[in-house]
Amino acid sequence: MGSNEPIDRMSKKRRLEISYTPDFRAVGIFTAQKGYRLCWLLNRHLGVSFRRMPEFVHNPDKPSRQRKITVYSYTNPGQLIRYYLIPNKSGNAPLFESPNMDYLFLINAPSDQFEILPLIKTIRNIPQVSTAMEAGEVFDKASEGFFYDLELYLSGSGCNDKGG
C-alpha cells in the first residue's frame, strides 16, 4: 500500500457494547419458608411492610422461556430506600447461578453509605433463615437482561410510592 492510496476507513466493522450495571445491593437468603411467610418474618424482624406486587413476567429471549416471577416490595419513605424480595426458583430452574439460594433480597438505596452488614446480621438472626450473605455475584453478564427488565418493571409498577 503506497502512501498516496486512500485508506478505506469504512470497511472496518466496529461493535458497540453497552454494559449495564444494576443499581441494587443484593443479599442471598437461604430458607425453606414460602415467600409470603418469609415476608411476614422480615416485616416482623426488620420493621418493614413488604407487599406483593403484580407478577413480573420475564421473557429472556424466547416466548417459550417466559417466566412469571413473584416480587415483594417495601419502600422506606423516610430514607428513600426500596427493598425487593424475589424467589430464586421460577418453575423448575433457578433464576441465578446459585441454585441453593432461595431468595434474592435487593436493596435500592440512593447512597453508597447504606450499611448492608447490619441488615444481613438481622436476617441471619431470624430462626427460620438458615443463612444470609451478600450476593453481588448474581450481577454477572448473563443476568444483565434480567435486571434491566426488572428495573423497567419496577419503574412502571407504581411501587415507588409510600409503604410498598
LUMFIKE-962845 format. One record per residue (C-alpha): residue in three letters; x, y, z. Coordinates in pm, 1 decimal, always signed. Example, Ala and Ser with C-alpha at 12.3 -4.5 7.8 and 13.67 -1.06 7.14 Angstrom:
<rs>
{"ala"; {+1230.0; -450.0; +780.0}}
{"ser"; {+1367.0; -106.0; +714.0}}
</rs>
This chain:
<rs>
{"met"; {+0.0; +0.0; +0.0}}
{"gly"; {+154.5; +322.5; -112.9}}
{"ser"; {+143.8; +642.2; +80.4}}
{"asn"; {-77.1; +810.2; -183.7}}
{"glu"; {-351.9; +544.6; -179.3}}
{"pro"; {-673.9; +634.5; +9.1}}
{"ile"; {-742.5; +445.8; +329.0}}
{"asp"; {-1082.2; +280.5; +342.2}}
{"arg"; {-1188.5; +352.2; +699.5}}
{"met"; {-1545.9; +237.4; +637.8}}
{"ser"; {-1450.2; -124.3; +574.4}}
{"lys"; {-1370.7; -190.2; +940.8}}
{"lys"; {-1663.4; -307.2; +1147.4}}
{"arg"; {-1700.0; -159.9; +1489.9}}
{"arg"; {-1902.1; -319.2; +1760.5}}
{"leu"; {-2070.3; -116.7; +2030.1}}
{"glu"; {-2104.0; -295.9; +2360.2}}
{"ile"; {-2314.9; -135.6; +2626.8}}
{"ser"; {-2258.1; -260.4; +2976.2}}
{"tyr"; {-2544.2; -246.4; +3222.2}}
{"thr"; {-2482.4; -241.1; +3595.9}}
{"pro"; {-2788.8; -286.4; +3816.7}}
{"asp"; {-2850.0; -20.7; +4079.7}}
{"phe"; {-2901.8; -273.9; +4360.1}}
{"arg"; {-2718.8; -424.9; +4653.3}}
{"ala"; {-2807.1; -792.1; +4691.3}}
{"val"; {-2842.0; -1038.6; +4976.2}}
{"gly"; {-2895.7; -1408.8; +4917.3}}
{"ile"; {-3133.0; -1570.6; +5166.3}}
{"phe"; {-3136.1; -1942.6; +5234.5}}
{"thr"; {-3459.2; -2068.0; +5394.6}}
{"ala"; {-3728.7; -2330.4; +5348.7}}
{"gln"; {-4004.7; -2071.0; +5405.0}}
{"lys"; {-4261.6; -1979.1; +5141.9}}
{"gly"; {-4245.1; -1623.2; +5007.9}}
{"tyr"; {-4542.7; -1485.1; +5196.7}}
{"arg"; {-4416.0; -1640.2; +5521.0}}
{"leu"; {-4063.7; -1501.0; +5470.8}}
{"cys"; {-4216.1; -1156.4; +5406.8}}
{"trp"; {-4408.2; -1182.7; +5733.1}}
{"leu"; {-4084.5; -1273.8; +5915.4}}
{"leu"; {-3892.2; -990.0; +5751.1}}
{"asn"; {-4173.6; -745.9; +5831.5}}
{"arg"; {-4163.1; -852.5; +6194.4}}
{"his"; {-3784.4; -854.8; +6239.4}}
{"leu"; {-3686.2; -559.8; +6018.6}}
{"gly"; {-3981.0; -332.8; +6095.5}}
{"val"; {-4083.4; -313.8; +5730.8}}
{"ser"; {-4406.6; -385.9; +5546.1}}
{"phe"; {-4348.7; -599.7; +5237.3}}
{"arg"; {-4637.5; -617.7; +4993.2}}
{"arg"; {-4684.8; -849.1; +4699.6}}
{"met"; {-4667.8; -676.2; +4362.1}}
{"pro"; {-4823.0; -788.9; +4033.8}}
{"glu"; {-4620.1; -1071.3; +3881.2}}
{"phe"; {-4309.8; -976.6; +3687.8}}
{"val"; {-4310.4; -1155.6; +3352.6}}
{"his"; {-3955.5; -1209.8; +3234.6}}
{"asn"; {-3908.6; -1310.5; +2873.6}}
{"pro"; {-3532.5; -1364.7; +2833.5}}
{"asp"; {-3505.9; -1442.1; +2462.2}}
{"lys"; {-3781.5; -1680.4; +2358.0}}
{"pro"; {-4152.9; -1676.8; +2440.0}}
{"ser"; {-4126.3; -2043.6; +2540.4}}
{"arg"; {-3881.8; -1947.9; +2819.3}}
{"gln"; {-4113.7; -1685.4; +2967.4}}
{"arg"; {-4124.7; -1688.4; +3348.7}}
{"lys"; {-4373.1; -1535.7; +3589.6}}
{"ile"; {-4191.9; -1417.1; +3898.6}}
{"thr"; {-4340.8; -1306.6; +4228.9}}
{"val"; {-4196.9; -981.4; +4360.4}}
{"tyr"; {-4248.4; -836.3; +4707.7}}
{"ser"; {-4156.2; -475.0; +4776.6}}
{"tyr"; {-4129.7; -219.2; +5052.2}}
{"thr"; {-4027.7; +146.5; +5026.7}}
{"asn"; {-3895.2; +328.5; +5329.5}}
{"pro"; {-4011.2; +683.6; +5251.0}}
{"gly"; {-3801.8; +846.0; +5524.9}}
{"gln"; {-3474.1; +703.1; +5398.2}}
{"leu"; {-3568.9; +665.0; +5029.6}}
{"ile"; {-3463.2; +300.7; +5037.2}}
{"arg"; {-3652.8; +40.6; +4836.9}}
{"tyr"; {-3639.4; -330.2; +4921.6}}
{"tyr"; {-3742.7; -616.2; +4694.1}}
{"leu"; {-3769.8; -986.3; +4764.5}}
{"ile"; {-3758.4; -1224.6; +4468.8}}
{"pro"; {-3763.1; -1604.9; +4482.9}}
{"asn"; {-3466.3; -1763.8; +4308.4}}
{"lys"; {-3674.6; -2053.9; +4183.1}}
{"ser"; {-3914.8; -1997.6; +3896.7}}
{"gly"; {-4059.5; -2315.5; +3756.6}}
{"asn"; {-3804.9; -2591.9; +3794.3}}
{"ala"; {-3494.1; -2384.7; +3735.0}}
{"pro"; {-3315.4; -2123.5; +3944.0}}
{"leu"; {-3303.2; -1767.8; +3811.9}}
{"phe"; {-2941.8; -1721.2; +3919.0}}
{"glu"; {-2631.9; -1936.8; +3925.7}}
{"ser"; {-2651.8; -2001.9; +4298.4}}
{"pro"; {-2907.4; -2286.2; +4289.8}}
{"asn"; {-2911.4; -2322.8; +4670.3}}
{"met"; {-3009.6; -1959.4; +4722.3}}
{"asp"; {-3382.3; -1947.7; +4788.7}}
{"tyr"; {-3446.3; -1571.7; +4770.9}}
{"leu"; {-3275.2; -1263.2; +4645.0}}
{"phe"; {-3322.8; -960.3; +4869.8}}
{"leu"; {-3247.5; -645.9; +4668.0}}
{"ile"; {-3179.5; -305.8; +4817.7}}
{"asn"; {-3202.1; +9.9; +4611.4}}
{"ala"; {-3054.7; +293.9; +4817.2}}
{"pro"; {-2972.2; +639.4; +4682.6}}
{"ser"; {-2644.7; +647.5; +4874.6}}
{"asp"; {-2337.6; +427.7; +4882.5}}
{"gln"; {-2336.7; +492.7; +5257.8}}
{"phe"; {-2603.1; +224.8; +5315.3}}
{"glu"; {-2468.8; -31.5; +5564.3}}
{"ile"; {-2560.2; -378.5; +5441.1}}
{"leu"; {-2385.1; -583.5; +5711.7}}
{"pro"; {-2626.2; -493.2; +5997.7}}
{"leu"; {-2916.0; -587.6; +5767.9}}
{"ile"; {-2756.4; -924.2; +5686.6}}
{"lys"; {-2691.9; -988.6; +6056.3}}
{"thr"; {-3056.5; -917.2; +6141.6}}
{"ile"; {-3178.9; -1150.0; +5865.3}}
{"arg"; {-2940.1; -1424.0; +5981.6}}
{"asn"; {-3082.3; -1394.4; +6333.1}}
{"ile"; {-3432.2; -1489.5; +6214.2}}
{"pro"; {-3467.2; -1850.1; +6341.2}}
{"gln"; {-3634.3; -1976.3; +6020.6}}
{"val"; {-3349.6; -1844.4; +5799.8}}
{"ser"; {-3057.6; -2082.1; +5750.3}}
{"thr"; {-2823.0; -1803.7; +5642.5}}
{"ala"; {-2796.9; -1479.6; +5451.2}}
{"met"; {-2498.6; -1336.0; +5269.5}}
{"glu"; {-2409.7; -1056.3; +5034.0}}
{"ala"; {-2474.9; -1182.9; +4682.4}}
{"gly"; {-2300.3; -946.5; +4444.9}}
{"glu"; {-2207.6; -1240.5; +4221.9}}
{"val"; {-2563.6; -1251.1; +4083.5}}
{"phe"; {-2477.5; -941.5; +3881.2}}
{"asp"; {-2292.5; -1123.7; +3607.4}}
{"lys"; {-2309.5; -1079.4; +3229.9}}
{"ala"; {-2580.9; -1345.0; +3194.4}}
{"ser"; {-2815.9; -1170.8; +3438.4}}
{"glu"; {-2787.1; -821.8; +3285.5}}
{"gly"; {-3104.1; -869.8; +3081.3}}
{"phe"; {-3299.0; -989.7; +3383.0}}
{"phe"; {-3204.0; -689.4; +3596.5}}
{"tyr"; {-3261.4; -444.9; +3311.9}}
{"asp"; {-3612.0; -586.1; +3259.9}}
{"leu"; {-3672.6; -590.0; +3636.2}}
{"glu"; {-3582.3; -222.6; +3670.2}}
{"leu"; {-3817.8; -136.3; +3383.2}}
{"tyr"; {-4092.5; -337.2; +3552.3}}
{"leu"; {-4030.2; -170.6; +3888.4}}
{"ser"; {-4027.2; +178.8; +3741.8}}
{"gly"; {-4363.9; +123.2; +3576.7}}
{"ser"; {-4537.9; -68.8; +3853.6}}
{"gly"; {-4610.4; +216.2; +4091.1}}
{"cys"; {-4409.3; +54.8; +4370.0}}
{"asn"; {-4217.4; +372.4; +4443.2}}
{"asp"; {-4496.0; +525.3; +4648.0}}
{"lys"; {-4510.0; +521.9; +5028.0}}
{"gly"; {-4515.2; +192.1; +5209.3}}
{"gly"; {-4489.8; -50.7; +4925.6}}
</rs>
